[in-house]
Amino acid sequence: MGIVNSISAGLFLFYFLPQAYSAMVVTYEEDKQNCPYFLENKEYQRFAVPVHGLVNCSWYADKACCKITEVTSVFSNMYPLYEATKTCSNMMNYLMCYFCSPDQHIWYKQRARVCTEFCTNLYEECKAASYNGKKLGSEYANGTAFCEAQDFSVVEGNCFKYDPKVFDGAVQHISFYLPYISSLIMILTVLII
């Protein structure tokens, strides 16, 4: 009797489990969010998926359009911000992670569309910060000019918005802390000598 039950259970799993699995896949397929930033051609489409280990964009780990290597590449090529407030650094970090957002389908139309309010607040918070020896406030007249110079469209509706709550537990790239670390090392060197 045990063998018959095993065979019956095996046949059940063989015939019905693939159907149950395909039903789950269909549900998953319907829930996918496309990532238009990465649309290279009509035959290739990227969808938001879990990507763990996004050091600078960790708030997107559960559903991201980007890959770890892309985030690393973007942040390794950024100029460090000197004299930036923590809020400035957070806002700039958030803006640089736009390509990871699973909501791209809402606000990406050939270019990322960033909210006017976000650009204005970013500029006000960061205008005293410097990069490559230049103050943001002297290089750009306002937030719109800054965002447009970074190749973003600045708009009012259906746009990429800043969410400051994501930094409550997020990890930032060390390049944001380099100015502070180098200053601390200089101070410690003076104190020791």
C-alpha atoms as an extended CHARMM CRD file, in Angstrom:
* protein
*
       193  EXT
         1         1  MET       CA              0.0000000000        0.0000000000        0.0000000000  PROA      1               0.0000000000
         2         2  GLY       CA              2.8900000000        2.3780000000        0.7050000000  PROA      2               0.0000000000
         3         3  ILE       CA              4.2750000000        2.0510000000       -2.8350000000  PROA      3               0.0000000000
         4         4  VAL       CA              0.8690000000        2.8040000000       -4.3780000000  PROA      4               0.0000000000
         5         5  ASN       CA              0.5310000000        5.9430000000       -2.2570000000  PROA      5               0.0000000000
         6         6  SER       CA              4.0600000000        7.0250000000       -3.2500000000  PROA      6               0.0000000000
         7         7  ILE       CA              3.3250000000        6.4720000000       -6.9400000000  PROA      7               0.0000000000
         8         8  SER       CA             -0.0020000000        8.3500000000       -6.6390000000  PROA      8               0.0000000000
         9         9  ALA       CA              1.7130000000       11.2370000000       -4.8750000000  PROA      9               0.0000000000
        10        10  GLY       CA              4.4690000000       11.2310000000       -7.5000000000  PROA      10              0.0000000000
        11        11  LEU       CA              1.9570000000       11.2930000000      -10.3600000000  PROA      11              0.0000000000
        12        12  PHE       CA              0.0550000000       14.1020000000       -8.6440000000  PROA      12              0.0000000000
        13        13  LEU       CA              3.2400000000       16.1530000000       -8.3080000000  PROA      13              0.0000000000
        14        14  PHE       CA              4.3070000000       15.3090000000      -11.8810000000  PROA      14              0.0000000000
        15        15  TYR       CA              0.9970000000       16.4320000000      -13.4410000000  PROA      15              0.0000000000
        16        16  PHE       CA             -0.2930000000       19.1670000000      -11.1450000000  PROA      16              0.0000000000
        17        17  LEU       CA              2.7760000000       20.8570000000       -9.6850000000  PROA      17              0.0000000000
        18        18  PRO       CA              3.9320000000       22.3240000000      -13.0430000000  PROA      18              0.0000000000
        19        19  GLN       CA              0.4360000000       23.7740000000      -13.5620000000  PROA      19              0.0000000000
        20        20  ALA       CA              0.4540000000       25.3110000000      -10.0760000000  PROA      20              0.0000000000
        21        21  TYR       CA              3.9590000000       26.6880000000      -10.6960000000  PROA      21              0.0000000000
        22        22  SER       CA              2.9730000000       28.2280000000      -14.0460000000  PROA      22              0.0000000000
        23        23  ALA       CA             -0.0140000000       29.8790000000      -12.3760000000  PROA      23              0.0000000000
        24        24  MET       CA              2.3920000000       31.5020000000       -9.8950000000  PROA      24              0.0000000000
        25        25  VAL       CA              4.6500000000       32.6350000000      -12.7380000000  PROA      25              0.0000000000
        26        26  VAL       CA              1.7100000000       34.2230000000      -14.5590000000  PROA      26              0.0000000000
        27        27  THR       CA              0.8310000000       36.1450000000      -11.4030000000  PROA      27              0.0000000000
        28        28  TYR       CA              4.4550000000       37.2780000000      -11.1160000000  PROA      28              0.0000000000
        29        29  GLU       CA              4.5770000000       38.2790000000      -14.7940000000  PROA      29              0.0000000000
        30        30  GLU       CA              1.4950000000       40.4570000000      -14.3250000000  PROA      30              0.0000000000
        31        31  ASP       CA              3.1400000000       42.2320000000      -11.3650000000  PROA      31              0.0000000000
        32        32  LYS       CA              6.3480000000       43.1420000000      -13.2010000000  PROA      32              0.0000000000
        33        33  GLN       CA              7.2750000000       46.8000000000      -13.5470000000  PROA      33              0.0000000000
        34        34  ASN       CA              9.2150000000       47.6450000000      -16.6790000000  PROA      34              0.0000000000
        35        35  CYS       CA             12.3730000000       49.7490000000      -16.5640000000  PROA      35              0.0000000000
        36        36  PRO       CA             12.2870000000       52.0910000000      -19.5830000000  PROA      36              0.0000000000
        37        37  TYR       CA             15.6740000000       53.6610000000      -18.7490000000  PROA      37              0.0000000000
        38        38  PHE       CA             17.2430000000       50.3570000000      -19.7610000000  PROA      38              0.0000000000
        39        39  LEU       CA             15.1990000000       49.7920000000      -22.9030000000  PROA      39              0.0000000000
        40        40  GLU       CA             17.9440000000       49.1690000000      -25.4420000000  PROA      40              0.0000000000
        41        41  ASN       CA             15.7870000000       47.8010000000      -28.2380000000  PROA      41              0.0000000000
        42        42  LYS       CA             12.3520000000       46.3260000000      -28.7980000000  PROA      42              0.0000000000
        43        43  GLU       CA             13.5490000000       42.7760000000      -28.0860000000  PROA      43              0.0000000000
        44        44  TYR       CA             15.1520000000       43.4420000000      -24.6890000000  PROA      44              0.0000000000
        45        45  GLN       CA             13.1840000000       44.7410000000      -21.7360000000  PROA      45              0.0000000000
        46        46  ARG       CA             14.4110000000       44.9110000000      -18.1440000000  PROA      46              0.0000000000
        47        47  PHE       CA             12.0140000000       44.5090000000      -15.2380000000  PROA      47              0.0000000000
        48        48  ALA       CA             12.3640000000       45.4680000000      -11.5710000000  PROA      48              0.0000000000
        49        49  VAL       CA             13.5930000000       42.5320000000       -9.4790000000  PROA      49              0.0000000000
        50        50  PRO       CA             15.1300000000       42.0690000000       -6.0200000000  PROA      50              0.0000000000
        51        51  VAL       CA             18.8030000000       43.1150000000       -6.0500000000  PROA      51              0.0000000000
        52        52  HSD       CA             20.4940000000       42.8330000000       -2.6870000000  PROA      52              0.0000000000
        53        53  GLY       CA             23.7590000000       44.6100000000       -1.9840000000  PROA      53              0.0000000000
        54        54  LEU       CA             22.9420000000       48.0150000000       -3.4830000000  PROA      54              0.0000000000
        55        55  VAL       CA             25.2410000000       49.9960000000       -1.2000000000  PROA      55              0.0000000000
        56        56  ASN       CA             24.1780000000       53.4890000000       -2.2960000000  PROA      56              0.0000000000
        57        57  CYS       CA             20.6180000000       52.6880000000       -3.3250000000  PROA      57              0.0000000000
        58        58  SER       CA             19.7150000000       50.0990000000       -0.6960000000  PROA      58              0.0000000000
        59        59  TRP       CA             16.1150000000       51.2910000000       -0.3680000000  PROA      59              0.0000000000
        60        60  TYR       CA             15.4880000000       49.7620000000       -3.8150000000  PROA      60              0.0000000000
        61        61  ALA       CA             16.8750000000       46.3140000000       -2.8560000000  PROA      61              0.0000000000
        62        62  ASP       CA             13.4350000000       44.6610000000       -2.7770000000  PROA      62              0.0000000000
        63        63  LYS       CA             12.5630000000       45.8480000000       -6.2670000000  PROA      63              0.0000000000
        64        64  ALA       CA             15.2420000000       47.5170000000       -8.3930000000  PROA      64              0.0000000000
        65        65  CYS       CA             15.7500000000       48.2870000000      -12.0460000000  PROA      65              0.0000000000
        66        66  CYS       CA             19.5290000000       48.5660000000      -11.6680000000  PROA      66              0.0000000000
        67        67  LYS       CA             22.3560000000       46.1360000000      -11.0730000000  PROA      67              0.0000000000
        68        68  ILE       CA             25.0880000000       46.3770000000       -8.4500000000  PROA      68              0.0000000000
        69        69  THR       CA             27.7670000000       46.9690000000      -11.0860000000  PROA      69              0.0000000000
        70        70  GLU       CA             25.8200000000       49.9080000000      -12.5470000000  PROA      70              0.0000000000
        71        71  VAL       CA             25.4600000000       51.5610000000       -9.1320000000  PROA      71              0.0000000000
        72        72  THR       CA             29.1370000000       51.0340000000       -8.4010000000  PROA      72              0.0000000000
        73        73  SER       CA             30.0720000000       52.5530000000      -11.7490000000  PROA      73              0.0000000000
        74        74  VAL       CA             27.9140000000       55.6570000000      -11.2400000000  PROA      74              0.0000000000
        75        75  PHE       CA             29.1240000000       56.3670000000       -7.7140000000  PROA      75              0.0000000000
        76        76  SER       CA             32.7890000000       55.6700000000       -8.4490000000  PROA      76              0.0000000000
        77        77  ASN       CA             32.7380000000       58.3410000000      -11.1790000000  PROA      77              0.0000000000
        78        78  MET       CA             31.1420000000       61.0710000000       -9.0460000000  PROA      78              0.0000000000
        79        79  TYR       CA             33.0760000000       64.0670000000       -7.8140000000  PROA      79              0.0000000000
        80        80  PRO       CA             33.1060000000       64.0970000000       -4.0210000000  PROA      80              0.0000000000
        81        81  LEU       CA             31.0300000000       66.8750000000       -2.4720000000  PROA      81              0.0000000000
        82        82  TYR       CA             32.9500000000       69.0560000000       -0.0510000000  PROA      82              0.0000000000
        83        83  GLU       CA             31.2890000000       71.1770000000        2.6250000000  PROA      83              0.0000000000
        84        84  ALA       CA             27.9790000000       69.4140000000        1.9430000000  PROA      84              0.0000000000
        85        85  THR       CA             25.4040000000       69.0350000000        4.6660000000  PROA      85              0.0000000000
        86        86  LYS       CA             24.1060000000       65.5460000000        5.4320000000  PROA      86              0.0000000000
        87        87  THR       CA             20.7770000000       66.4920000000        3.8420000000  PROA      87              0.0000000000
        88        88  CYS       CA             22.5770000000       67.6900000000        0.7080000000  PROA      88              0.0000000000
        89        89  SER       CA             24.5330000000       64.4370000000        0.4920000000  PROA      89              0.0000000000
        90        90  ASN       CA             21.3660000000       62.4020000000        1.0000000000  PROA      90              0.0000000000
        91        91  MET       CA             19.4460000000       64.3230000000       -1.6520000000  PROA      91              0.0000000000
        92        92  MET       CA             22.2980000000       64.0330000000       -4.1560000000  PROA      92              0.0000000000
        93        93  ASN       CA             22.6250000000       60.3220000000       -3.3770000000  PROA      93              0.0000000000
        94        94  TYR       CA             18.8810000000       59.8780000000       -3.9200000000  PROA      94              0.0000000000
        95        95  LEU       CA             18.9870000000       61.7280000000       -7.2380000000  PROA      95              0.0000000000
        96        96  MET       CA             21.8930000000       59.5900000000       -8.4410000000  PROA      96              0.0000000000
        97        97  CYS       CA             19.8770000000       56.4280000000       -7.7210000000  PROA      97              0.0000000000
        98        98  TYR       CA             16.9830000000       57.3790000000      -10.0030000000  PROA      98              0.0000000000
        99        99  PHE       CA             17.8960000000       54.6630000000      -12.5120000000  PROA      99              0.0000000000
       100       100  CYS       CA             17.2650000000       52.0010000000       -9.8200000000  PROA      100             0.0000000000
       101       101  SER       CA             13.6760000000       53.0760000000       -9.1680000000  PROA      101             0.0000000000
       102       102  PRO       CA             11.0120000000       50.4990000000      -10.0430000000  PROA      102             0.0000000000
       103       103  ASP       CA              8.6660000000       53.4300000000      -10.7520000000  PROA      103             0.0000000000
       104       104  GLN       CA             10.5520000000       54.5310000000      -13.8780000000  PROA      104             0.0000000000
       105       105  HSD       CA              7.5610000000       53.6860000000      -16.0110000000  PROA      105             0.0000000000
       106       106  ILE       CA              5.7640000000       56.6410000000      -14.3790000000  PROA      106             0.0000000000
       107       107  TRP       CA              8.3530000000       59.3910000000      -14.8430000000  PROA      107             0.0000000000
       108       108  TYR       CA             10.9020000000       58.2470000000      -17.4430000000  PROA      108             0.0000000000
       109       109  LYS       CA             10.1120000000       59.3370000000      -20.9980000000  PROA      109             0.0000000000
       110       110  GLN       CA             13.4180000000       59.4070000000      -22.9490000000  PROA      110             0.0000000000
       111       111  ARG       CA             14.8490000000       61.3320000000      -19.9590000000  PROA      111             0.0000000000
       112       112  ALA       CA             14.2080000000       61.2060000000      -16.2520000000  PROA      112             0.0000000000
       113       113  ARG       CA             11.5720000000       63.7370000000      -15.2270000000  PROA      113             0.0000000000
       114       114  VAL       CA             12.4780000000       65.1840000000      -11.8180000000  PROA      114             0.0000000000
       115       115  CYS       CA             10.0500000000       67.2300000000       -9.7350000000  PROA      115             0.0000000000
       116       116  THR       CA             10.6680000000       70.9810000000       -9.6990000000  PROA      116             0.0000000000
       117       117  GLU       CA             10.3540000000       70.9970000000       -5.9060000000  PROA      117             0.0000000000
       118       118  PHE       CA             13.0510000000       68.3340000000       -5.5740000000  PROA      118             0.0000000000
       119       119  CYS       CA             15.4830000000       70.3070000000       -7.7830000000  PROA      119             0.0000000000
       120       120  THR       CA             14.7430000000       73.5620000000       -5.9370000000  PROA      120             0.0000000000
       121       121  ASN       CA             15.2270000000       71.9930000000       -2.4940000000  PROA      121             0.0000000000
       122       122  LEU       CA             18.3650000000       70.1670000000       -3.6300000000  PROA      122             0.0000000000
       123       123  TYR       CA             19.8950000000       73.3950000000       -4.9160000000  PROA      123             0.0000000000
       124       124  GLU       CA             19.0280000000       75.3360000000       -1.7650000000  PROA      124             0.0000000000
       125       125  GLU       CA             20.4990000000       72.6070000000        0.4220000000  PROA      125             0.0000000000
       126       126  CYS       CA             23.6250000000       72.0980000000       -1.7180000000  PROA      126             0.0000000000
       127       127  LYS       CA             24.5030000000       75.5190000000       -3.1310000000  PROA      127             0.0000000000
       128       128  ALA       CA             27.2870000000       76.0080000000       -0.5410000000  PROA      128             0.0000000000
       129       129  ALA       CA             28.7890000000       72.5850000000       -1.3180000000  PROA      129             0.0000000000
       130       130  SER       CA             31.6830000000       72.3450000000       -3.7340000000  PROA      130             0.0000000000
       131       131  TYR       CA             32.8470000000       69.7540000000       -6.2240000000  PROA      131             0.0000000000
       132       132  ASN       CA             35.9570000000       69.8520000000       -8.3650000000  PROA      132             0.0000000000
       133       133  GLY       CA             36.8760000000       73.1750000000       -6.7130000000  PROA      133             0.0000000000
       134       134  LYS       CA             33.6010000000       74.9060000000       -7.6450000000  PROA      134             0.0000000000
       135       135  LYS       CA             30.5910000000       75.8960000000       -5.5170000000  PROA      135             0.0000000000
       136       136  LEU       CA             27.2650000000       74.5960000000       -6.7860000000  PROA      136             0.0000000000
       137       137  GLY       CA             25.6820000000       78.0030000000       -6.1050000000  PROA      137             0.0000000000
       138       138  SER       CA             28.1690000000       79.8110000000       -8.3460000000  PROA      138             0.0000000000
       139       139  GLU       CA             27.9410000000       77.2620000000      -11.1680000000  PROA      139             0.0000000000
       140       140  TYR       CA             24.1350000000       77.1490000000      -11.4210000000  PROA      140             0.0000000000
       141       141  ALA       CA             21.5460000000       79.9200000000      -11.0510000000  PROA      141             0.0000000000
       142       142  ASN       CA             18.8600000000       77.6960000000       -9.4750000000  PROA      142             0.0000000000
       143       143  GLY       CA             17.6480000000       74.1460000000       -8.9910000000  PROA      143             0.0000000000
       144       144  THR       CA             16.1340000000       73.8700000000      -12.4420000000  PROA      144             0.0000000000
       145       145  ALA       CA             19.4230000000       74.9070000000      -14.0530000000  PROA      145             0.0000000000
       146       146  PHE       CA             21.3100000000       72.3690000000      -11.9400000000  PROA      146             0.0000000000
       147       147  CYS       CA             18.9680000000       69.4520000000      -12.7520000000  PROA      147             0.0000000000
       148       148  GLU       CA             18.7980000000       70.3150000000      -16.4470000000  PROA      148             0.0000000000
       149       149  ALA       CA             22.6100000000       70.4600000000      -16.5990000000  PROA      149             0.0000000000
       150       150  GLN       CA             22.5840000000       66.8570000000      -15.3270000000  PROA      150             0.0000000000
       151       151  ASP       CA             20.3000000000       65.9730000000      -18.2830000000  PROA      151             0.0000000000
       152       152  PHE       CA             17.0560000000       65.7130000000      -16.3010000000  PROA      152             0.0000000000
       153       153  SER       CA             13.7340000000       67.2020000000      -17.3790000000  PROA      153             0.0000000000
       154       154  VAL       CA             12.2740000000       69.3770000000      -14.6260000000  PROA      154             0.0000000000
       155       155  VAL       CA              8.4840000000       69.0440000000      -14.4160000000  PROA      155             0.0000000000
       156       156  GLU       CA              5.5680000000       69.3500000000      -12.0020000000  PROA      156             0.0000000000
       157       157  GLY       CA              3.5830000000       66.1120000000      -12.3520000000  PROA      157             0.0000000000
       158       158  ASN       CA              4.4800000000       62.4270000000      -12.8290000000  PROA      158             0.0000000000
       159       159  CYS       CA              8.0220000000       63.0650000000      -11.6890000000  PROA      159             0.0000000000
       160       160  PHE       CA             10.8180000000       61.5640000000       -9.6020000000  PROA      160             0.0000000000
       161       161  LYS       CA             10.2380000000       62.7860000000       -6.0280000000  PROA      161             0.0000000000
       162       162  TYR       CA             12.5950000000       62.8670000000       -3.0740000000  PROA      162             0.0000000000
       163       163  ASP       CA             11.7460000000       60.6160000000       -0.1290000000  PROA      163             0.0000000000
       164       164  PRO       CA             13.9510000000       61.5270000000        2.8550000000  PROA      164             0.0000000000
       165       165  LYS       CA             12.6900000000       58.5550000000        4.8920000000  PROA      165             0.0000000000
       166       166  VAL       CA             14.8100000000       56.1180000000        2.8790000000  PROA      166             0.0000000000
       167       167  PHE       CA             17.9490000000       57.3260000000        4.6510000000  PROA      167             0.0000000000
       168       168  ASP       CA             16.7500000000       56.2830000000        8.0840000000  PROA      168             0.0000000000
       169       169  GLY       CA             18.6340000000       52.9900000000        7.6900000000  PROA      169             0.0000000000
       170       170  ALA       CA             20.4040000000       53.2270000000        4.3180000000  PROA      170             0.0000000000
       171       171  VAL       CA             24.1450000000       52.8950000000        3.7590000000  PROA      171             0.0000000000
       172       172  GLN       CA             25.9440000000       55.5970000000        1.7780000000  PROA      172             0.0000000000
       173       173  HSD       CA             29.0260000000       55.3030000000       -0.3780000000  PROA      173             0.0000000000
       174       174  ILE       CA             32.2320000000       56.2690000000        1.3830000000  PROA      174             0.0000000000
       175       175  SER       CA             32.9620000000       59.0100000000       -1.1960000000  PROA      175             0.0000000000
       176       176  PHE       CA             30.3560000000       61.1890000000        0.5340000000  PROA      176             0.0000000000
       177       177  TYR       CA             32.3760000000       60.9230000000        3.7550000000  PROA      177             0.0000000000
       178       178  LEU       CA             35.8710000000       61.4210000000        2.2870000000  PROA      178             0.0000000000
       179       179  PRO       CA             36.0080000000       65.1710000000        2.9670000000  PROA      179             0.0000000000
       180       180  TYR       CA             35.0950000000       64.5500000000        6.6080000000  PROA      180             0.0000000000
       181       181  ILE       CA             37.5100000000       61.6400000000        6.9620000000  PROA      181             0.0000000000
       182       182  SER       CA             40.4180000000       63.5880000000        5.4600000000  PROA      182             0.0000000000
       183       183  SER       CA             39.6620000000       66.5440000000        7.7660000000  PROA      183             0.0000000000
       184       184  LEU       CA             39.5540000000       64.2250000000       10.7730000000  PROA      184             0.0000000000
       185       185  ILE       CA             42.8990000000       62.6710000000        9.7960000000  PROA      185             0.0000000000
       186       186  MET       CA             44.4520000000       66.1380000000        9.4590000000  PROA      186             0.0000000000
       187       187  ILE       CA             43.1610000000       67.1550000000       12.8950000000  PROA      187             0.0000000000
       188       188  LEU       CA             44.4200000000       63.9250000000       14.4790000000  PROA      188             0.0000000000
       189       189  THR       CA             47.8110000000       64.3790000000       12.8210000000  PROA      189             0.0000000000
       190       190  VAL       CA             48.1190000000       67.8980000000       14.2590000000  PROA      190             0.0000000000
       191       191  LEU       CA             47.0990000000       66.6960000000       17.7150000000  PROA      191             0.0000000000
       192       192  ILE       CA             49.5470000000       63.8020000000       17.6930000000  PROA      192             0.0000000000
       193       193  ILE       CA             52.4950000000       65.8810000000       16.4680000000  PROA      193             0.0000000000
